[in-house]
Amino acid sequence: MTDGNTLLSTTRETLTRFWDQTLQIAWQHDHLVLAFPLMLPDGVQAVFELKPVTATSGLLTDSGRTLSALSGLGLNLDSGFTAHLLDQRLSFFEIERDGLELRRPAKLPIDPVEVQLFVEGIVSIAHLLYRQEPENVEENVARKSVERLFTSHGLTPQRNYPLEGRLEKAIRVSHYLPGVHGLALEVVDRKTNLHGYMQQWGWRWTDLHEKQPGIVRAMVYDPDRQDWDATSLEIGRSVCEVFCPYHESTAIAEAFERAK
């Protein structure tokens, strides 16, 4: 039988090593970016920022990613029972809401308890996803078109595949095609609130590129059924090697070739 003290020390050592490896912190422009060893409901690592305000104070923020994702999935965050649950979590974790941004003032040097409470609050709020009422699912024409294109080229991509970025350890894409360079392709499922969604993906694509600079990044969307604005489209064009409507099969096929 394993000695209790030995089990205690080896378990502590293993978990400490894991947490040390998964916690990533980097300075970007004027703030810190922290990738925490906690997962959101979509399988993505929890990422947030610490922005210095003065020499002794800062601001923890998710830059609007959490509520943008929930709003884009159709949750009503301003009325009804879901809004009530959101208010409860904001109060419990002492998180402030400014539009779609979630934030928490923090003293500097940072208190680890404040960071832990903030990220646990973000994860708790993200799980309001499961409050979404079931709806009739509309056929995703873009996804079906991409699937047919893979099949017609005799290719079998890996679906819902996690890729490692510089900070995020599991950036999930709808389709991944292995190769010398590899292709990471995301089919846009969302119909509305695309600006926050594309800001989030802009961050993910940049993070992935910094870790795997050769990988081909692609996004495919449906211009007829999705509410795109000029800024959201420009974000996609600026961070993807291929960013196009689903019916531009030639551009998507060229992405297949570039991945080889």
N, C-alpha and C positions, 0 to 999 in steps of 0.2 A: 504494500500500500504506500502511496506517495506521502512523504512527510509534509505536514501542514505548513511548516515554516518555509520549506523549499517551494511548495506550490504557491504560497503567498508571494515570495520574492520573485519567482520566475514570471508569475502573472503580472505583477506590478511592472517588472522590467519590460515585458512584451508590450503591454498597453502603453507605457510611457514612450517606448520607441515608436509605436504606431502613431500616437498623437503628435509626436515630434516631427514625424515624416509627413503627416497629412496636413498639419497646420502650416499654411504658406502665407508669408507677409512680404509685400513689395511696395516700394515708394513709386508713385506715378504722378508726375507733374507737381501737384501741390497737396497730395494726400496719400495716406496709406491704403492699400487694398489688402484685405484679409480673407483668405479662403479657409473656412473653419471645418473641422472634422465632424460635420453634421450634414445630413442630406435633406433636400426638399422633396416634396411628393413626386416630382417629375424625375427624380434620380440625379439631379444636379447638386453639386456641393454648394453649401451656403456661402455666399460671397457678399461682403459689405465693405464700406469705407470708413476710415477715421480721418476727419478733416480738422486740422488745427485751426482754432479761432483766435486764441491768444496764447501767450506762453504757458498759461495754467489751465486752459480750457479747450475742449474740442467738441466735435459732433460725430456721433456714430450714425450712419445713414445707409439705407439700402438703395438710394437713388431712384426710388419708385418702381423697382423691379417686381416686388412682391404683389402689390395691389394692381399693377398694370396687368400682370399675368392673370389674376383672379377676375378682373374686370373684363379682360378680353375673352374669358371663357363664359361670360354671361352672368356672373354673380352681381347682384345688386348690393353695393357696399354702402349705400346711403339711406336705405329704408328697409323695413322688414326684419325678419329674424336673423338673417345673416349679418346685417348691419349691427344688430344688438350683440351678437357674438363677437364681432370685430371690436366694438367698443369695450366689451368686457376684457378682452385680451390686451388692448391698448392700456387700460387702467391697471391691470394686474402686473404687466411687465414695465410699466411706467414709460411707455413709448408715445411719442407725439406723432400726429398725422398732419402733413401739410400737402393737401391735394392727394396725389398718389404716393408721395414720399413718406417713408417711415423713418423716424430719427429719434435719437436720445442724446441729450447733452451729457458730456462726460468731463471729468477733471483730468488734467495732465500733471504728472505722469498717470497713465491710465490705470484704473482699478480693474483687475481681472474679473471681479464679480459683475461690474457694469457690462463688460463685454459679453460674459456668459448669459446674463439676463436678456441682453438685446438680441443675441443670435437665437436663443431659445424662443423668444417672443416672435421673431421673424418666422421660424419654423412652425410654431403653433398657428400663426396667422395664415401661413401658406397652406396648412391643412384644412382651412375653410373650403378648399377646393371640393371636399367631399360633401359640402352642404348644397352643391349644385343639384337642382331638380332635374330628373331625367327628361329629355326632350327627344322628339323625333330626329334622328341623325340624318343630316343631309349628305348625300353622296359627295365624296371628295373627288371631283373630276381630275384635278391636278395629280393626285396620288395615283389614280387608276392609269392615267396617261403615262406617268413615269414608270410604273410597274410594267406596262405593255412595252415600253421602249427598252427596258432592261432585257425582257424576254426576247424581243425581236433581234437583239444583238447577242443572244446566247450567254448573257451574263446573269450571275446569281449573287446579288448584293447581300450583305448582312444587315438585318433590320434592327432598329432601335439600338444602335451600336454605341458603346461608350468609348470615347477617345480622350487621351490625356493631354491637357493643356499645361501651360507653365504654372498656373495657379490652380485651376480647377482640374480635378483628377478624373472626372467622368462627365465629359460633355457629350450628351447623347444626340445622335443624328438619326434621322429616319432611315437613311440608307448609307452603308459604307462599302466601297468597292476596293479591296486590297490591290496593291500594285507597287511598282517602284516608287511612285509618288503617293498613290492612293487617292480616292475620291470620297470626300465627306459631303453628302447631299442631304439637305433638309427641305421637306415639302411643307410649305406654310399651311397650317390647318385653320388659323384664326381668320375671322371675317372682319372684325372691327378692332378699334384700339390698337392699331398696328404700330404707332410711334414708339410706345414703351416697349413693345415686343421686339421691335427692330433694334432699339438701343441695347436691349439685353443680348440679342444675338450679335450685335456689333462687338460687344465686349467678348462674347464667347469665341467668335471667329478670330479676333485679334489674339486672344490668349492661346488658342490652338495653333495659330501661325507662329507664335513666338517659341512654342515647344517643337512643332513639326513644320518648319518653313516650306517644305516641298509639297505638302498635301494640297490637293485641289479642293477649294471650298465652293460649294454651289448651293443656291436656293432657287426653288421653283414655286411659282405662285399662280393664282387664278385672278387675272385683272377684272373679270366680269362679276365675280361673286365676293370679292374682298374690297374693303373700303380703304384704298391706298391714297396717301398724300405724297407730295413731292419730296418732303424731307425723309420720310420712311424709305421711299424708293432709292434715294441718293445714298442712304446708309448702306443698303444692300449692295449697290454698285461699287461703293468705296471699299468694302471689306471682302467681297467674294470675287473669285476668278470668273465664275459664271453666275449671273443673276438674271433670270428671265421668266416670262410666262410659260406655262406648261406646254403650249402648242408650238414653241420654238424648238422643235425636235433636233434640228441640226446643231444648235448651240449645246444642247444637252449631250448629244452624241459626241461632240468634240471634247466635252468634259470626260467622257468615258475614255477617249483616246489619250488624253493628257495624263490620266491616272496610271497608265501602263508603265 
